[in-house]
Amino acid sequence: MQRRTITISAAALTIAAAITGLIVWLIQPSYDDIVKDCQKALAAQLDADGKGRPDACKDVKDDDFDALLMNAILGNEGWLGEDGRFDENKMLEDTLDDMP
């Protein structure tokens, strides 16, 4: 009788721990969500003439952060096309507009 109670208690605790772990894992933001938040933070930082890596970008991989930063800078300069890709013609037009 006592062995059965211990087994049932241990099983209940194991199941409760597994459910808790699953819930904690499910409420964590995905990497895509982290990257989207980083994009927003970079855009806001560029608008405010800020420098450095925003706190929202601390969990973004270095290579991905570099690409996001470059995209944000190009977008801030107006050198991205309708599809969000670099448009060389827009950059050249901007350069020619600056000439005397």
C-alpha positions, 0 to 999 in steps of 0.5 A: 500500500505504501509503495503504491502511494509513493509511486502515484505521488512520484508520477503526479509530480513528474507529470506536473513538472512536465506540464509546467516545463511545456507551458514555460517553453510555449510562452517563450517568444520565437526567434522570428518574434525576437528579430521583428522586435529588433527591427522595430527597435533599430528603426526607432533608434535610427530615427532618434539618431541613437547608436549601439545595439538596442536591448531588444536585439540582445538575443539576435545572432551577430550575423543576423543583427548585422544584416538587420542593421544594414537593412535599417540603414538602407531603408532610412536612406530611402534606398530600398525598393517596394519589395524591401530589397536594395535598389541601386537605382534609388541610391544612384538617384539620391547621389545625383540629386546631391550633386551641384 
